Structure formats: C-alpha cells, structure tokens
Amino acid sequence: QLQASGGGLVQPGGSLRLSCAASGFRLADYAIGWFRQAPGKERDWVAGVFGFSTRIADSVTGRATVSRDVNKNTLNLDISRMTPEDTAVYYCNSGNTWGQGTLVTVSS
C-alpha cells in the first residue's frame, strides 16, 4: 500500500512537501513516482525515482525535487515557487499500486 500525505492550501510562491509512505514492500526495490491530476484534466507524471536516478517533469523542473528515504520507506516530493497551476490531487505510484491522493490547492 501507498499512503500520500502533506497536501493542503498553499499561497502562490510558497512551498510544500508531500510524502508517500509504503507498506508491504520496500520502496528501494521498485521504481516509484508522483503523478497529479488537476480539475478537469488527465493525470500527469510529475517526478520519479528509478534505481539510483531521479527524474522531474518539465512542468516542475527547477522547482521540484524528489527523494527517497530508505529508512522510513517513504518518497518525498518538494515543490517550491508554487502557482495556481500546481493545484491538483497528487498521487504516488509504484507499478500497479496507487496511493489515495492528497489535494494541493495553491491560492491566495
């Protein structure tokens, strides 16, 4: 299972950390990533960890970092300089396993 947390209301220009806790398997053994789905739009890939490599989507490049905490078995996503376009439900994913999503709203 994957459990996402950390969503909430953020002011434009602010930062946020999202966390995804895994249970039942080790994150270090699988590729894992973050997706997001804005209202009325398709779900898009945001960032991921593949082995020892991390990748960031163009939509958040330069503003986001993704990291894996092996000891806590969690995946973190840090996004800064947020804009209303970052408003979405954020999901973590590994293979066929999806977390329940956490809502991020960027608004003043």
Backbone as JSON Lines, residues from 0, in Angstrom:
{"i":0,"aa":"Q","n":[0.83,-1.2,0.0],"ca":[0.0,0.0,0.0],"c":[0.86,1.26,0.0]}
{"i":1,"aa":"L","n":[0.27,2.32,-0.54],"ca":[0.93,3.61,-0.55],"c":[-0.01,4.63,0.1]}
{"i":2,"aa":"Q","n":[0.54,5.45,0.97],"ca":[-0.26,6.45,1.67],"c":[0.38,7.82,1.48]}
{"i":3,"aa":"A","n":[-0.31,8.67,0.74],"ca":[0.2,10.02,0.49],"c":[-0.3,10.99,1.54]}
{"i":4,"aa":"S","n":[0.53,11.96,1.86],"ca":[0.15,12.98,2.83],"c":[0.89,14.27,2.54]}
{"i":5,"aa":"G","n":[0.46,15.33,3.21],"ca":[1.15,16.61,3.09],"c":[0.43,17.66,2.28]}
{"i":6,"aa":"G","n":[-0.68,17.32,1.68],"ca":[-1.42,18.29,0.89],"c":[-2.06,19.35,1.76]}
{"i":7,"aa":"G","n":[-2.55,20.39,1.11],"ca":[-3.21,21.47,1.82],"c":[-3.26,22.72,0.98]}
{"i":8,"aa":"L","n":[-3.54,23.83,1.64],"ca":[-3.62,25.12,0.98],"c":[-2.28,25.83,1.05]}
{"i":9,"aa":"V","n":[-1.81,26.27,-0.09],"ca":[-0.53,26.96,-0.19],"c":[-0.73,28.28,-0.92]}
{"i":10,"aa":"Q","n":[-0.1,29.32,-0.44],"ca":[-0.18,30.59,-1.14],"c":[0.74,30.58,-2.35]}
{"i":11,"aa":"P","n":[0.39,31.3,-3.39],"ca":[1.28,31.41,-4.54],"c":[2.68,31.83,-4.12]}
{"i":12,"aa":"G","n":[3.67,31.17,-4.67],"ca":[5.05,31.43,-4.3],"c":[5.55,30.6,-3.15]}
{"i":13,"aa":"G","n":[4.65,29.87,-2.5],"ca":[5.01,29.06,-1.36],"c":[5.56,27.7,-1.74]}
{"i":14,"aa":"S","n":[5.88,26.91,-0.72],"ca":[6.47,25.6,-0.92],"c":[5.68,24.54,-0.15]}
{"i":15,"aa":"L","n":[5.89,23.3,-0.56],"ca":[5.17,22.21,0.07],"c":[5.99,20.94,-0.05]}
{"i":16,"aa":"R","n":[5.89,20.1,0.98],"ca":[6.47,18.76,0.9],"c":[5.35,17.73,0.97]}
{"i":17,"aa":"L","n":[5.33,16.86,0.0],"ca":[4.43,15.72,0.01],"c":[5.23,14.47,0.34]}
{"i":18,"aa":"S","n":[4.6,13.57,1.08],"ca":[5.25,12.32,1.44],"c":[4.37,11.14,1.06]}
{"i":19,"aa":"C","n":[5.01,10.06,0.7],"ca":[4.31,8.83,0.34],"c":[4.94,7.71,1.13]}
{"i":20,"aa":"A","n":[4.17,7.14,2.04],"ca":[4.67,6.04,2.86],"c":[4.24,4.71,2.27]}
{"i":21,"aa":"A","n":[5.18,3.81,2.14],"ca":[4.9,2.49,1.59],"c":[4.82,1.47,2.71]}
{"i":22,"aa":"S","n":[3.94,0.53,2.54],"ca":[3.85,-0.59,3.47],"c":[3.67,-1.87,2.68]}
{"i":23,"aa":"G","n":[4.31,-2.91,3.15],"ca":[4.19,-4.2,2.47],"c":[5.26,-4.47,1.43]}
{"i":24,"aa":"F","n":[6.05,-3.44,1.12],"ca":[7.16,-3.65,0.2],"c":[8.18,-2.54,0.43]}
{"i":25,"aa":"R","n":[9.37,-2.76,-0.07],"ca":[10.44,-1.77,0.1],"c":[10.5,-0.86,-1.12]}
{"i":26,"aa":"L","n":[10.39,0.45,-0.87],"ca":[10.46,1.4,-1.97],"c":[11.76,1.27,-2.74]}
{"i":27,"aa":"A","n":[12.82,0.92,-2.04],"ca":[14.13,0.87,-2.68],"c":[14.21,-0.21,-3.76]}
{"i":28,"aa":"D","n":[13.27,-1.15,-3.75],"ca":[13.33,-2.25,-4.7],"c":[12.55,-1.98,-5.99]}
{"i":29,"aa":"Y","n":[11.84,-0.84,-6.05],"ca":[10.95,-0.58,-7.18],"c":[11.07,0.87,-7.65]}
{"i":30,"aa":"A","n":[10.72,1.07,-8.92],"ca":[10.54,2.43,-9.4],"c":[9.28,3.0,-8.76]}
{"i":31,"aa":"I","n":[9.34,4.27,-8.42],"ca":[8.19,4.9,-7.76],"c":[8.14,6.36,-8.15]}
{"i":32,"aa":"G","n":[6.95,6.88,-8.24],"ca":[6.85,8.26,-8.68],"c":[5.6,8.97,-8.2]}
{"i":33,"aa":"W","n":[5.53,10.24,-8.56],"ca":[4.4,11.09,-8.27],"c":[3.69,11.49,-9.55]}
{"i":34,"aa":"F","n":[2.38,11.49,-9.48],"ca":[1.53,11.99,-10.55],"c":[0.61,13.05,-9.95]}
{"i":35,"aa":"R","n":[0.0,13.84,-10.81],"ca":[-1.01,14.77,-10.31],"c":[-2.13,14.92,-11.34]}
{"i":36,"aa":"Q","n":[-3.29,15.22,-10.82],"ca":[-4.46,15.4,-11.69],"c":[-5.17,16.67,-11.29]}
{"i":37,"aa":"A","n":[-5.1,17.65,-12.18],"ca":[-5.8,18.91,-11.95],"c":[-7.27,18.75,-12.32]}
{"i":38,"aa":"P","n":[-8.12,19.61,-11.78],"ca":[-9.55,19.51,-12.08],"c":[-9.81,19.54,-13.58]}
{"i":39,"aa":"G","n":[-10.54,18.57,-14.07],"ca":[-10.9,18.52,-15.47],"c":[-9.8,18.11,-16.42]}
{"i":40,"aa":"K","n":[-8.67,17.67,-15.87],"ca":[-7.55,17.3,-16.73],"c":[-7.13,15.85,-16.48]}
{"i":41,"aa":"E","n":[-6.28,15.35,-17.35],"ca":[-5.78,14.0,-17.2],"c":[-4.69,13.96,-16.12]}
{"i":42,"aa":"R","n":[-4.44,12.76,-15.65],"ca":[-3.38,12.57,-14.66],"c":[-2.03,12.62,-15.36]}
{"i":43,"aa":"D","n":[-1.13,13.43,-14.85],"ca":[0.19,13.61,-15.45],"c":[1.28,13.18,-14.49]}
{"i":44,"aa":"W","n":[2.35,12.66,-15.07],"ca":[3.51,12.29,-14.28],"c":[4.26,13.55,-13.86]}
{"i":45,"aa":"V","n":[4.76,13.56,-12.61],"ca":[5.46,14.73,-12.08],"c":[6.93,14.46,-11.81]}
{"i":46,"aa":"A","n":[7.2,13.35,-11.16],"ca":[8.59,13.06,-10.78],"c":[8.69,11.59,-10.38]}
{"i":47,"aa":"G","n":[9.9,11.06,-10.42],"ca":[10.05,9.67,-10.03],"c":[11.46,9.29,-9.7]}
{"i":48,"aa":"V","n":[11.6,8.18,-9.03],"ca":[12.89,7.61,-8.7],"c":[12.98,6.25,-9.37]}
{"i":49,"aa":"F","n":[14.06,6.06,-10.13],"ca":[14.27,4.83,-10.87],"c":[15.66,4.31,-10.51]}
{"i":50,"aa":"G","n":[15.71,3.32,-9.65],"ca":[17.01,2.87,-9.18],"c":[17.69,3.97,-8.4]}
{"i":51,"aa":"F","n":[18.84,4.4,-8.9],"ca":[19.56,5.49,-8.25],"c":[19.35,6.82,-8.97]}
{"i":52,"aa":"S","n":[18.47,6.85,-9.93],"ca":[18.21,8.07,-10.71],"c":[16.89,8.7,-10.33]}
{"i":53,"aa":"T","n":[16.86,10.02,-10.38],"ca":[15.62,10.76,-10.21],"c":[15.32,11.54,-11.47]}
{"i":54,"aa":"R","n":[14.06,11.7,-11.77],"ca":[13.64,12.45,-12.95],"c":[12.49,13.37,-12.57]}
{"i":55,"aa":"I","n":[12.48,14.53,-13.2],"ca":[11.48,15.55,-12.92],"c":[10.82,15.97,-14.22]}
{"i":56,"aa":"A","n":[9.52,16.11,-14.21],"ca":[8.79,16.55,-15.4],"c":[9.11,18.01,-15.72]}
{"i":57,"aa":"D","n":[8.99,18.36,-16.98],"ca":[9.26,19.73,-17.41],"c":[8.36,20.73,-16.68]}
{"i":58,"aa":"S","n":[7.16,20.3,-16.33],"ca":[6.21,21.21,-15.72],"c":[6.67,21.74,-14.36]}
{"i":59,"aa":"V","n":[7.56,21.01,-13.7],"ca":[8.02,21.43,-12.37],"c":[9.54,21.47,-12.28]}
{"i":60,"aa":"T","n":[10.23,21.27,-13.38],"ca":[11.68,21.25,-13.33],"c":[12.22,22.58,-12.82]}
{"i":61,"aa":"G","n":[13.23,22.52,-11.99],"ca":[13.78,23.73,-11.39],"c":[13.05,24.15,-10.13]}
{"i":62,"aa":"R","n":[11.88,23.57,-9.88],"ca":[11.09,23.91,-8.69],"c":[10.83,22.71,-7.79]}
{"i":63,"aa":"A","n":[11.13,21.53,-8.29],"ca":[10.76,20.33,-7.54],"c":[11.95,19.4,-7.38]}
{"i":64,"aa":"T","n":[11.97,18.72,-6.26],"ca":[12.93,17.65,-6.04],"c":[12.18,16.44,-5.5]}
{"i":65,"aa":"V","n":[12.66,15.27,-5.87],"ca":[12.07,14.04,-5.37],"c":[13.16,13.25,-4.68]}
{"i":66,"aa":"S","n":[12.81,12.66,-3.56],"ca":[13.82,11.93,-2.8],"c":[13.17,10.74,-2.11]}
{"i":67,"aa":"R","n":[14.0,9.75,-1.91],"ca":[13.52,8.52,-1.27],"c":[14.24,8.35,0.05]}
{"i":68,"aa":"D","n":[13.49,8.16,1.12],"ca":[14.05,7.9,2.44],"c":[13.94,6.41,2.69]}
{"i":69,"aa":"V","n":[15.05,5.72,2.53],"ca":[15.04,4.26,2.63],"c":[14.71,3.81,4.04]}
{"i":70,"aa":"N","n":[15.21,4.53,5.03],"ca":[14.97,4.14,6.42],"c":[13.5,4.25,6.8]}
{"i":71,"aa":"K","n":[12.83,5.3,6.29],"ca":[11.42,5.5,6.6],"c":[10.51,4.85,5.55]}
{"i":72,"aa":"N","n":[11.12,4.34,4.49],"ca":[10.36,3.72,3.4],"c":[9.33,4.7,2.83]}
{"i":73,"aa":"T","n":[9.78,5.91,2.6],"ca":[8.91,6.94,2.07],"c":[9.53,7.63,0.86]}
{"i":74,"aa":"L","n":[8.67,8.22,0.06],"ca":[9.09,9.01,-1.09],"c":[8.58,10.43,-0.87]}
{"i":75,"aa":"N","n":[9.46,11.39,-0.99],"ca":[9.09,12.77,-0.76],"c":[9.14,13.57,-2.05]}
{"i":76,"aa":"L","n":[8.24,14.54,-2.14],"ca":[8.24,15.47,-3.27],"c":[8.18,16.88,-2.69]}
{"i":77,"aa":"D","n":[9.19,17.66,-2.97],"ca":[9.25,19.05,-2.54],"c":[9.05,19.96,-3.75]}
{"i":78,"aa":"I","n":[8.1,20.85,-3.65],"ca":[7.83,21.8,-4.73],"c":[7.89,23.21,-4.16]}
{"i":79,"aa":"S","n":[8.59,24.08,-4.83],"ca":[8.69,25.48,-4.4],"c":[8.14,26.39,-5.48]}
{"i":80,"aa":"R","n":[8.04,27.68,-5.14],"ca":[7.54,28.7,-6.07],"c":[6.26,28.22,-6.75]}
{"i":81,"aa":"M","n":[5.36,27.79,-5.92],"ca":[4.13,27.19,-6.44],"c":[3.2,28.24,-7.03]}
{"i":82,"aa":"T","n":[2.46,27.81,-8.04],"ca":[1.48,28.66,-8.72],"c":[0.12,27.96,-8.72]}
{"i":83,"aa":"P","n":[-0.93,28.68,-9.04],"ca":[-2.25,28.03,-9.09],"c":[-2.29,26.85,-10.06]}
{"i":84,"aa":"E","n":[-1.39,26.83,-11.04],"ca":[-1.33,25.7,-11.97],"c":[-0.84,24.42,-11.31]}
{"i":85,"aa":"D","n":[-0.31,24.52,-10.12],"ca":[0.11,23.33,-9.38],"c":[-1.05,22.72,-8.59]}
{"i":86,"aa":"T","n":[-2.18,23.38,-8.59],"ca":[-3.35,22.85,-7.89],"c":[-3.78,21.54,-8.52]}
{"i":87,"aa":"A","n":[-3.86,20.5,-7.71],"ca":[-4.19,19.17,-8.22],"c":[-4.26,18.19,-7.05]}
{"i":88,"aa":"V","n":[-4.79,17.03,-7.35],"ca":[-4.64,15.9,-6.43],"c":[-3.36,15.18,-6.82]}
{"i":89,"aa":"Y","n":[-2.5,15.0,-5.86],"ca":[-1.21,14.36,-6.1],"c":[-1.27,12.91,-5.63]}
{"i":90,"aa":"Y","n":[-0.8,12.02,-6.5],"ca":[-0.81,10.59,-6.23],"c":[0.61,10.03,-6.3]}
{"i":91,"aa":"C","n":[0.9,9.09,-5.44],"ca":[2.14,8.34,-5.6],"c":[1.8,6.98,-6.21]}
{"i":92,"aa":"N","n":[2.76,6.46,-6.93],"ca":[2.52,5.24,-7.71],"c":[3.76,4.39,-7.78]}
{"i":93,"aa":"S","n":[3.56,3.1,-7.69],"ca":[4.63,2.14,-7.96],"c":[4.0,0.94,-8.64]}
{"i":94,"aa":"G","n":[4.32,0.74,-9.91],"ca":[3.73,-0.34,-10.68],"c":[2.22,-0.19,-10.75]}
{"i":95,"aa":"N","n":[1.5,-1.19,-10.29],"ca":[0.04,-1.14,-10.3],"c":[-0.55,-0.6,-9.01]}
{"i":96,"aa":"T","n":[0.29,-0.16,-8.11],"ca":[-0.17,0.33,-6.81],"c":[-0.22,1.85,-6.8]}
{"i":97,"aa":"W","n":[-1.4,2.36,-6.44],"ca":[-1.61,3.81,-6.35],"c":[-1.97,4.18,-4.92]}
{"i":98,"aa":"G","n":[-1.45,5.31,-4.46],"ca":[-1.9,5.87,-3.2],"c":[-3.26,6.53,-3.38]}
{"i":99,"aa":"Q","n":[-3.84,6.99,-2.3],"ca":[-5.2,7.52,-2.36],"c":[-5.25,8.97,-2.84]}
{"i":100,"aa":"G","n":[-4.14,9.63,-2.92],"ca":[-4.12,11.01,-3.39],"c":[-4.22,12.01,-2.24]}
{"i":101,"aa":"T","n":[-3.54,13.13,-2.43],"ca":[-3.62,14.21,-1.46],"c":[-3.81,15.52,-2.23]}
{"i":102,"aa":"L","n":[-4.76,16.32,-1.79],"ca":[-5.15,17.53,-2.52],"c":[-4.24,18.69,-2.16]}
{"i":103,"aa":"V","n":[-3.73,19.33,-3.19],"ca":[-2.93,20.54,-3.04],"c":[-3.66,21.68,-3.74]}
{"i":104,"aa":"T","n":[-3.92,22.74,-3.02],"ca":[-4.58,23.91,-3.58],"c":[-3.67,25.11,-3.41]}
{"i":105,"aa":"V","n":[-3.34,25.75,-4.51],"ca":[-2.49,26.94,-4.48],"c":[-3.38,28.14,-4.76]}
{"i":106,"aa":"S","n":[-3.57,28.94,-3.74],"ca":[-4.49,30.07,-3.86],"c":[-4.2,31.09,-2.77]}
{"i":107,"aa":"S","n":[-4.47,32.34,-3.08],"ca":[-4.33,33.38,-2.07],"c":[-5.66,33.62,-1.37]}
